[in-house]
Amino acid sequence: MKLGIGSYTFGWAIGAASSGYTFGMDENGLLDAARDLGIHLVQIGDNLPLTAYEDGRLEHLASRAATEGITLELGARGLKRGNLAANIAVARRLNARILRFVIDAKNYFPSPEQVIAMLREALPELTGGLTIAIENHDRFDALTLRRIIEGVGSVAVGVCLDTANSFGAGEGWREVATILAPYTVSLHIKDFAAERLPHQMGFTIMGAPAGEGLLDVPQLLDQLLPYERCHSAILELWTPPEPTTEHTIAKERAWAYRSIEYLRPFFLA
């Protein structure tokens, strides 16, 4: 399994760029970060929507990644037929083997049956090793997601297993990994902590640098490795913000470096 970073490793910095903040991050800044971290895998998600890029910008991204020995993966949100086709086309241009999809989008919540039908229709386009990885998120529990993958019935469609998203569906990472490990083709390593509220009536779930929270990374990898389907692990961060954008971005970058240094021994160079 190969370790990588993604546009959600630096969610605050990329969001700042879209707001016009001087020290925000675009796709070139993301590749710069990969180079500085000694990482050769980058997943560019829907917070940098590559389907909106002009041809020249995509060509430059693909060329730079190839020159620097960086493998690209693509991420998208909103599993609709047109959006699926557009992202498959971009994945081809970037020589991406993984196309991660979050099913839902704003005011868009398809049924499992609709998702299965769309993915089946797309199967003829998934040639040359391109795989769609459906990410576990807030709405569908792990058993429903497994039913979707089994309903499609193709090795070209699997799961992007995120270690924290399913809290929104009332499930923890151990339960989700147990159910979805056989179908997992991409991994999002997102560590977290649980802090009891001052009034003692509940908890807050917040992000943590990898290795400093409640996620047991060795156990997680032990669950995935026997199936030999997951070949990429992307660091993602839920970095709590600081009072200023500048300090938030600096904290996020520091967390990325700490996380990669912790994770590096578990993965291929």
Contacts in CASP RR format, 6 or more apart in sequence:
PFRMAT RR
TARGET T0000
AUTHOR 0000-0000-0000
METHOD contacts of the structure
MODEL  1
MKLGIGSYTFGWAIGAASSGYTFGMDENGLLDAARDLGIHLVQIGDNLPL
TAYEDGRLEHLASRAATEGITLELGARGLKRGNLAANIAVARRLNARILR
FVIDAKNYFPSPEQVIAMLREALPELTGGLTIAIENHDRFDALTLRRIIE
GVGSVAVGVCLDTANSFGAGEGWREVATILAPYTVSLHIKDFAAERLPHQ
MGFTIMGAPAGEGLLDVPQLLDQLLPYERCHSAILELWTPPEPTTEHTIA
KERAWAYRSIEYLRPFFLA
1 187 0 8 1.000
1 221 0 8 1.000
1 224 0 8 1.000
1 225 0 8 1.000
1 230 0 8 1.000
1 231 0 8 1.000
1 232 0 8 1.000
1 233 0 8 1.000
1 267 0 8 1.000
1 268 0 8 1.000
2 40 0 8 1.000
2 41 0 8 1.000
2 71 0 8 1.000
2 231 0 8 1.000
2 232 0 8 1.000
2 233 0 8 1.000
2 267 0 8 1.000
2 268 0 8 1.000
3 39 0 8 1.000
3 41 0 8 1.000
3 233 0 8 1.000
3 235 0 8 1.000
3 260 0 8 1.000
3 263 0 8 1.000
3 264 0 8 1.000
3 266 0 8 1.000
3 267 0 8 1.000
3 268 0 8 1.000
4 34 0 8 1.000
4 39 0 8 1.000
4 40 0 8 1.000
4 41 0 8 1.000
4 42 0 8 1.000
4 43 0 8 1.000
4 232 0 8 1.000
4 233 0 8 1.000
4 234 0 8 1.000
4 235 0 8 1.000
5 30 0 8 1.000
5 33 0 8 1.000
5 34 0 8 1.000
5 37 0 8 1.000
5 39 0 8 1.000
5 41 0 8 1.000
5 42 0 8 1.000
5 43 0 8 1.000
5 234 0 8 1.000
5 235 0 8 1.000
5 256 0 8 1.000
5 260 0 8 1.000
6 30 0 8 1.000
6 42 0 8 1.000
6 43 0 8 1.000
6 44 0 8 1.000
6 45 0 8 1.000
6 234 0 8 1.000
6 235 0 8 1.000
6 236 0 8 1.000
7 14 0 8 1.000
7 30 0 8 1.000
7 43 0 8 1.000
7 44 0 8 1.000
7 45 0 8 1.000
7 47 0 8 1.000
7 48 0 8 1.000
8 45 0 8 1.000
8 47 0 8 1.000
8 188 0 8 1.000
8 234 0 8 1.000
8 236 0 8 1.000
8 237 0 8 1.000
9 33 0 8 1.000
9 234 0 8 1.000
9 235 0 8 1.000
9 236 0 8 1.000
9 237 0 8 1.000
9 252 0 8 1.000
9 256 0 8 1.000
10 25 0 8 1.000
10 30 0 8 1.000
10 33 0 8 1.000
10 237 0 8 1.000
10 249 0 8 1.000
10 252 0 8 1.000
10 253 0 8 1.000
10 256 0 8 1.000
11 47 0 8 1.000
11 237 0 8 1.000
11 239 0 8 1.000
11 252 0 8 1.000
12 239 0 8 1.000
12 241 0 8 1.000
12 245 0 8 1.000
12 248 0 8 1.000
12 249 0 8 1.000
12 252 0 8 1.000
13 23 0 8 1.000
13 24 0 8 1.000
13 25 0 8 1.000
13 249 0 8 1.000
13 252 0 8 1.000
13 253 0 8 1.000
14 24 0 8 1.000
14 25 0 8 1.000
14 26 0 8 1.000
14 30 0 8 1.000
14 47 0 8 1.000
14 48 0 8 1.000
15 21 0 8 1.000
15 24 0 8 1.000
15 47 0 8 1.000
16 23 0 8 1.000
16 24 0 8 1.000
16 25 0 8 1.000
16 245 0 8 1.000
16 249 0 8 1.000
17 24 0 8 1.000
17 25 0 8 1.000
17 26 0 8 1.000
18 47 0 8 1.000
21 245 0 8 1.000
23 246 0 8 1.000
23 249 0 8 1.000
24 249 0 8 1.000
25 33 0 8 1.000
26 48 0 8 1.000
27 44 0 8 1.000
27 48 0 8 1.000
27 50 0 8 1.000
27 61 0 8 1.000
28 61 0 8 1.000
28 64 0 8 1.000
30 42 0 8 1.000
30 44 0 8 1.000
30 48 0 8 1.000
31 42 0 8 1.000
31 61 0 8 1.000
31 64 0 8 1.000
31 65 0 8 1.000
31 68 0 8 1.000
31 70 0 8 1.000
33 39 0 8 1.000
33 253 0 8 1.000
33 256 0 8 1.000
34 40 0 8 1.000
34 41 0 8 1.000
34 42 0 8 1.000
34 68 0 8 1.000
34 70 0 8 1.000
35 68 0 8 1.000
35 70 0 8 1.000
37 256 0 8 1.000
37 257 0 8 1.000
37 260 0 8 1.000
39 70 0 8 1.000
39 260 0 8 1.000
40 69 0 8 1.000
40 70 0 8 1.000
40 71 0 8 1.000
41 70 0 8 1.000
41 71 0 8 1.000
41 73 0 8 1.000
41 232 0 8 1.000
41 234 0 8 1.000
42 65 0 8 1.000
42 70 0 8 1.000
42 71 0 8 1.000
42 72 0 8 1.000
42 73 0 8 1.000
43 72 0 8 1.000
43 73 0 8 1.000
43 74 0 8 1.000
43 75 0 8 1.000
43 98 0 8 1.000
43 100 0 8 1.000
43 186 0 8 1.000
43 232 0 8 1.000
43 234 0 8 1.000
44 50 0 8 1.000
44 72 0 8 1.000
44 73 0 8 1.000
44 74 0 8 1.000
44 75 0 8 1.000
45 74 0 8 1.000
45 75 0 8 1.000
45 76 0 8 1.000
45 100 0 8 1.000
46 75 0 8 1.000
46 76 0 8 1.000
46 77 0 8 1.000
46 102 0 8 1.000
49 76 0 8 1.000
50 58 0 8 1.000
50 61 0 8 1.000
50 74 0 8 1.000
50 87 0 8 1.000
50 90 0 8 1.000
50 94 0 8 1.000
51 76 0 8 1.000
51 83 0 8 1.000
51 86 0 8 1.000
51 87 0 8 1.000
51 90 0 8 1.000
53 61 0 8 1.000
53 90 0 8 1.000
58 90 0 8 1.000
58 93 0 8 1.000
58 94 0 8 1.000
59 93 0 8 1.000
61 72 0 8 1.000
61 94 0 8 1.000
62 72 0 8 1.000
62 93 0 8 1.000
62 94 0 8 1.000
62 95 0 8 1.000
64 70 0 8 1.000
65 71 0 8 1.000
65 72 0 8 1.000
65 94 0 8 1.000
66 95 0 8 1.000
71 96 0 8 1.000
71 97 0 8 1.000
72 94 0 8 1.000
72 95 0 8 1.000
72 96 0 8 1.000
73 96 0 8 1.000
73 97 0 8 1.000
73 98 0 8 1.000
73 99 0 8 1.000
73 100 0 8 1.000
73 186 0 8 1.000
73 232 0 8 1.000
73 234 0 8 1.000
74 87 0 8 1.000
74 90 0 8 1.000
74 91 0 8 1.000
74 94 0 8 1.000
74 96 0 8 1.000
74 98 0 8 1.000
74 99 0 8 1.000
74 100 0 8 1.000
75 87 0 8 1.000
75 99 0 8 1.000
75 100 0 8 1.000
75 101 0 8 1.000
76 83 0 8 1.000
76 84 0 8 1.000
76 87 0 8 1.000
76 99 0 8 1.000
76 100 0 8 1.000
76 101 0 8 1.000
76 102 0 8 1.000
77 101 0 8 1.000
77 102 0 8 1.000
77 104 0 8 1.000
77 105 0 8 1.000
78 101 0 8 1.000
78 102 0 8 1.000
78 103 0 8 1.000
78 104 0 8 1.000
78 105 0 8 1.000
78 108 0 8 1.000
79 101 0 8 1.000
79 102 0 8 1.000
79 103 0 8 1.000
79 104 0 8 1.000
79 110 0 8 1.000
79 115 0 8 1.000
79 118 0 8 1.000
79 119 0 8 1.000
79 134 0 8 1.000
80 105 0 8 1.000
80 108 0 8 1.000
80 118 0 8 1.000
81 118 0 8 1.000
81 121 0 8 1.000
84 101 0 8 1.000
84 118 0 8 1.000
84 122 0 8 1.000
85 122 0 8 1.000
85 125 0 8 1.000
87 99 0 8 1.000
87 101 0 8 1.000
88 99 0 8 1.000
88 122 0 8 1.000
88 125 0 8 1.000
88 126 0 8 1.000
88 130 0 8 1.000
90 96 0 8 1.000
91 99 0 8 1.000
91 130 0 8 1.000
92 130 0 8 1.000
96 130 0 8 1.000
97 129 0 8 1.000
97 130 0 8 1.000
97 131 0 8 1.000
98 131 0 8 1.000
98 133 0 8 1.000
98 160 0 8 1.000
98 185 0 8 1.000
98 186 0 8 1.000
98 232 0 8 1.000
99 130 0 8 1.000
99 131 0 8 1.000
99 132 0 8 1.000
99 133 0 8 1.000
100 132 0 8 1.000
100 133 0 8 1.000
100 135 0 8 1.000
100 160 0 8 1.000
100 186 0 8 1.000
101 132 0 8 1.000
101 133 0 8 1.000
101 134 0 8 1.000
101 135 0 8 1.000
101 160 0 8 1.000
102 135 0 8 1.000
102 137 0 8 1.000
103 110 0 8 1.000
103 115 0 8 1.000
103 134 0 8 1.000
103 135 0 8 1.000
103 137 0 8 1.000
103 139 0 8 1.000
103 140 0 8 1.000
104 110 0 8 1.000
104 137 0 8 1.000
104 138 0 8 1.000
104 139 0 8 1.000
109 139 0 8 1.000
110 118 0 8 1.000
112 140 0 8 1.000
112 144 0 8 1.000
112 147 0 8 1.000
112 148 0 8 1.000
115 134 0 8 1.000
115 148 0 8 1.000
116 148 0 8 1.000
116 151 0 8 1.000
116 152 0 8 1.000
119 132 0 8 1.000
119 134 0 8 1.000
119 148 0 8 1.000
119 152 0 8 1.000
119 154 0 8 1.000
119 157 0 8 1.000
120 152 0 8 1.000
120 154 0 8 1.000
122 132 0 8 1.000
123 152 0 8 1.000
123 154 0 8 1.000
123 156 0 8 1.000
123 157 0 8 1.000
126 132 0 8 1.000
126 154 0 8 1.000
126 156 0 8 1.000
126 157 0 8 1.000
129 156 0 8 1.000
130 156 0 8 1.000
131 155 0 8 1.000
131 156 0 8 1.000
131 157 0 8 1.000
131 158 0 8 1.000
131 185 0 8 1.000
132 156 0 8 1.000
132 157 0 8 1.000
132 158 0 8 1.000
133 158 0 8 1.000
133 159 0 8 1.000
133 160 0 8 1.000
133 185 0 8 1.000
133 186 0 8 1.000
134 145 0 8 1.000
134 148 0 8 1.000
134 149 0 8 1.000
134 157 0 8 1.000
134 158 0 8 1.000
134 159 0 8 1.000
134 160 0 8 1.000
135 159 0 8 1.000
135 160 0 8 1.000
135 161 0 8 1.000
135 162 0 8 1.000
135 165 0 8 1.000
135 188 0 8 1.000
136 142 0 8 1.000
136 145 0 8 1.000
136 159 0 8 1.000
136 160 0 8 1.000
136 161 0 8 1.000
136 162 0 8 1.000
136 165 0 8 1.000
136 166 0 8 1.000
136 169 0 8 1.000
136 176 0 8 1.000
136 180 0 8 1.000
137 162 0 8 1.000
137 165 0 8 1.000
137 166 0 8 1.000
137 169 0 8 1.000
138 165 0 8 1.000
138 166 0 8 1.000
138 168 0 8 1.000
138 169 0 8 1.000
139 169 0 8 1.000
140 148 0 8 1.000
140 169 0 8 1.000
141 166 0 8 1.000
141 169 0 8 1.000
141 170 0 8 1.000
141 171 0 8 1.000
142 166 0 8 1.000
142 169 0 8 1.000
142 171 0 8 1.000
142 175 0 8 1.000
142 176 0 8 1.000
142 179 0 8 1.000
142 180 0 8 1.000
143 179 0 8 1.000
145 159 0 8 1.000
145 180 0 8 1.000
146 179 0 8 1.000
146 180 0 8 1.000
146 183 0 8 1.000
149 157 0 8 1.000
149 158 0 8 1.000
149 159 0 8 1.000
149 183 0 8 1.000
158 183 0 8 1.000
158 184 0 8 1.000
158 185 0 8 1.000
158 229 0 8 1.000
159 180 0 8 1.000
159 183 0 8 1.000
159 184 0 8 1.000
159 185 0 8 1.000
159 186 0 8 1.000
160 184 0 8 1.000
160 185 0 8 1.000
160 186 0 8 1.000
160 187 0 8 1.000
160 188 0 8 1.000
161 176 0 8 1.000
161 177 0 8 1.000
161 180 0 8 1.000
161 181 0 8 1.000
161 184 0 8 1.000
161 186 0 8 1.000
161 187 0 8 1.000
161 188 0 8 1.000
161 224 0 8 1.000
161 230 0 8 1.000
162 188 0 8 1.000
162 190 0 8 1.000
162 236 0 8 1.000
163 173 0 8 1.000
163 176 0 8 1.000
163 177 0 8 1.000
163 187 0 8 1.000
163 188 0 8 1.000
163 189 0 8 1.000
163 190 0 8 1.000
163 191 0 8 1.000
163 192 0 8 1.000
163 215 0 8 1.000
163 220 0 8 1.000
164 173 0 8 1.000
164 190 0 8 1.000
164 191 0 8 1.000
164 192 0 8 1.000
164 205 0 8 1.000
164 207 0 8 1.000
164 215 0 8 1.000
164 238 0 8 1.000
165 188 0 8 1.000
165 190 0 8 1.000
166 172 0 8 1.000
166 173 0 8 1.000
166 175 0 8 1.000
166 176 0 8 1.000
167 192 0 8 1.000
167 205 0 8 1.000
173 215 0 8 1.000
173 220 0 8 1.000
174 219 0 8 1.000
177 184 0 8 1.000
177 220 0 8 1.000
177 223 0 8 1.000
177 224 0 8 1.000
178 223 0 8 1.000
181 223 0 8 1.000
181 224 0 8 1.000
181 227 0 8 1.000
182 227 0 8 1.000
182 229 0 8 1.000
183 229 0 8 1.000
184 224 0 8 1.000
184 227 0 8 1.000
184 229 0 8 1.000
184 230 0 8 1.000
185 229 0 8 1.000
185 230 0 8 1.000
185 231 0 8 1.000
186 230 0 8 1.000
186 232 0 8 1.000
186 233 0 8 1.000
186 234 0 8 1.000
187 220 0 8 1.000
187 224 0 8 1.000
187 230 0 8 1.000
187 232 0 8 1.000
187 233 0 8 1.000
187 234 0 8 1.000
188 233 0 8 1.000
188 234 0 8 1.000
188 236 0 8 1.000
189 210 0 8 1.000
189 215 0 8 1.000
189 217 0 8 1.000
189 220 0 8 1.000
189 233 0 8 1.000
189 234 0 8 1.000
189 235 0 8 1.000
189 236 0 8 1.000
189 259 0 8 1.000
189 263 0 8 1.000
190 207 0 8 1.000
190 215 0 8 1.000
190 235 0 8 1.000
190 236 0 8 1.000
190 237 0 8 1.000
190 238 0 8 1.000
191 207 0 8 1.000
191 208 0 8 1.000
191 209 0 8 1.000
191 210 0 8 1.000
191 211 0 8 1.000
191 212 0 8 1.000
191 213 0 8 1.000
191 214 0 8 1.000
191 215 0 8 1.000
191 217 0 8 1.000
191 259 0 8 1.000
192 205 0 8 1.000
192 206 0 8 1.000
192 207 0 8 1.000
192 208 0 8 1.000
192 213 0 8 1.000
192 214 0 8 1.000
192 215 0 8 1.000
192 238 0 8 1.000
193 205 0 8 1.000
193 206 0 8 1.000
193 207 0 8 1.000
193 208 0 8 1.000
193 212 0 8 1.000
193 213 0 8 1.000
193 214 0 8 1.000
194 203 0 8 1.000
194 204 0 8 1.000
194 205 0 8 1.000
194 214 0 8 1.000
195 203 0 8 1.000
195 204 0 8 1.000
195 206 0 8 1.000
196 202 0 8 1.000
196 203 0 8 1.000
197 203 0 8 1.000
197 204 0 8 1.000
206 238 0 8 1.000
206 240 0 8 1.000
207 213 0 8 1.000
207 237 0 8 1.000
207 238 0 8 1.000
207 239 0 8 1.000
207 240 0 8 1.000
208 214 0 8 1.000
209 237 0 8 1.000
209 255 0 8 1.000
209 258 0 8 1.000
209 259 0 8 1.000
209 262 0 8 1.000
210 217 0 8 1.000
210 235 0 8 1.000
210 258 0 8 1.000
210 259 0 8 1.000
210 260 0 8 1.000
210 262 0 8 1.000
210 263 0 8 1.000
211 217 0 8 1.000
211 259 0 8 1.000
211 262 0 8 1.000
211 263 0 8 1.000
212 258 0 8 1.000
212 262 0 8 1.000
217 262 0 8 1.000
217 263 0 8 1.000
217 266 0 8 1.000
218 266 0 8 1.000
221 266 0 8 1.000
224 230 0 8 1.000
233 263 0 8 1.000
233 267 0 8 1.000
235 256 0 8 1.000
235 259 0 8 1.000
235 260 0 8 1.000
235 263 0 8 1.000
237 252 0 8 1.000
237 255 0 8 1.000
237 256 0 8 1.000
237 259 0 8 1.000
239 248 0 8 1.000
239 251 0 8 1.000
239 252 0 8 1.000
239 255 0 8 1.000
241 248 0 8 1.000
242 248 0 8 1.000
242 250 0 8 1.000
242 251 0 8 1.000
END
